[in-house]
Amino acid sequence: VFNMMNGAVGSGILALPYACSFLGYGGFIITLVAAGCVSLFAVYLLLANCEYYNCYSYEKVCKNAIEKVWPKFDYLGARIAGFVIFFQIICSVATYGTILKTRIPELIQFVLEMNQICVDNDSWFFDGNILLAIIYLTVVLPLMFAKNLDFLKYSSAVGMISMFITALVILGHAFISDPIILGVDVDHFFCDFSQHQH
């Protein structure tokens, strides 16, 4: 559960700044609260289904749901759940891969400049494709062959806590650097959508 939650929340958190800049503070807060309520209701339905049918895996829950509607196709439940989980993980990996590809070369360049180390800009460690391939070969590929991923639950829990702390720091910085938010300036609170049309 921690691994799935980390993948889903992690890739979603990365899109929050863009959504906030597009919707404005008011629209963003309304949308975020609505999405949270829908998510809470979906988790409630999932847990109620788990308790009612006494099954605690996505595959069994989906199998029971399909079995009630189409008894002849009950075998599709586990396959649908597996496909949805696979699709969500692929989207998360693609999101993280895109961010790593663009941000790691910038991070390396920043560290080198801080330490006043001059390196040619055409070096291999400034190429995002090479760095991404190294990360996939040294981190992702070995994890793919692991029989059990239970050992990742602790790192996923740390990741969730880190994302929560990061979100608090970003929100705190936004309120400190833009004190008009506390005064609720309506023109600033609801963004003019016409400026995003260009």
N, C-alpha and C positions, 0 to 999 in steps of 0.2 A: 504494500500500500504506500509506504514512504517513497519508494522508487517511482511509482506511477505519479504520485502527487508532486514529487519534485520535478518530474519531466513536464507535467501539465502546467503547474504554477510557474515554474522557471521560465518556460518559453512565453507564457502569457505576460509575466511581469516585464519582460524585455520590450513588449509593445506598448506598455502603458504611457511612457512619455510622449510617443507620437500621438496616441489617442487623446491625451490631455491637450496637446498643442492644437489638435484639430477641432476638438469639441469645446474647448474653453473650460474654465474651472467648474462652472455650474453644470453644463452638459456632461462633463466627465464624471462628476460626483453622482449625478442622477443615473447615468449609465452604469457606473460601477456598483451602486447600491442595487439596481435592478438585476444586474448579472449575478451579484452575490445572493440575492433572494432566489433566483432561478436555480442556482447551484445548490443552495441549501435545501430547496424543495426536492431536487433530483436526488441528493444524497439521502434525504429522509425516505423517499420512495424506495431507493435501493436497499436501505437498511431494513425497512418494513418488509420488503419482499424476502430478504435474507432470513429474517426471523420467522416469517410465516411458513416458508418452505424448508427451513432448517438447512440452508445451503449457503456456503460462504466463499464462493468463487464466482467471478464474472461469467464464466462459461456455464455453470450450473444455473445461475439466475436467468441468463438469456435462454437456456434450454427450456426451463420451466415456463417462461413467458411465451415462447413460440409453441410449446406443447399445448398450452391452453387454447390458442387460436387455431393452429393447424397441427393436429396430432400426428399426421403422417410425416410432417417435416420437422420433427423435434430434433433431429440430428443437425439441422442448420443452426441451432442456437449457439453451440460451442464454436462453430466456424464463423458466425457473425461477430461474436465477442472477440475471437482471436483476430479477425480482420480489423475491427475497430481499434483494438489495442495496438496492433501492428502499425496502422495508419497514424495513430497519435504519436507513437514513438518515432516513426520515420519523420514526421513533421518537426518534432522536437530536435532530433539529430540534425536535420537540415537547418533549423534556426540557429542552433548552437554552432554548427559548422560555418555558417555564413558570418556569424559574429567573430568566431575565432580567426577566420581567414582575414578579416579586415582589421581586427583590433590587436592581435598579437604582434604583427610587424610594427605597429605604432608603439606598443608597449616596449618592445625591444629597442626601438629607436630612442624613446624617452629615457630608458635606463642607461643607454650608451651615452646620450648627451649629458645626463646628470653626472656621470662619472668621467666626463670629458674624454671619451674614447672616440677617435675619428675612424670611421669605417666607410668603405665605398658603398654608395646607395644601391649598387647592383649586386650586393652580396646575397647569397642564397637564403640567409635568415631574414631577409626583408621580403621574400616571396611568400605570399600567403598560401599559395597552392602547395608548396613544398612543406611548410610548417603544418598545414592541415593534414597532409599525407602522413607526416611523422606522428602526429597526435593519434590519427586513426590506427596506424600500425602498432603503436606502442601502448595505447590505452584501450581503444574500443575493440580492436581485434582480439586481444586476450580475454576481455570480458565476454565476448560472444561465445567463446568455447568453455566458459565456466558452467559446471553442472547446476550450481545453485548460486543465486545472487543474494542470499540472505545477509552476507557480510557487508553489502552495500547499504543496509538500512541505517547504520550509524552515520555514514557519510551523507546519506540523503537527509537525515534529521538535522545534521549540522548545516547542510545546504539550505534547508527550509528556514532555519533560524537566521542564517546569514542574509537570505533574501528579505526576511521580515525587518531585520535591523537596517539593511540598505534602504528599504522603502521608507522607514522612519527617518533616516538621515536625510534622504532626498526631500521628503515633505517638510522636515524641519528647516532645511536650507531654503526651500521655496518660501516659507512663511517669514523667515528672517530677511531674505533678500528682497522680498516684495511685500512690505507691510500693508499695502492697500488691500490685500486679501482680507485682513482682519477687519477693515472698515467696510468691506463688501461694496466696492464700487461696481454698480450694475453694468456699466459699459465694459468694464474689464472682466466682470464675472462671467457673462455670457458672450462668447466669442462671436464676432461677425463672420458668418460662414462665407460671405462673398469674397473675403480676402484669400480663401483657400481655393477659389475657383480658378485663379490664374496659374 
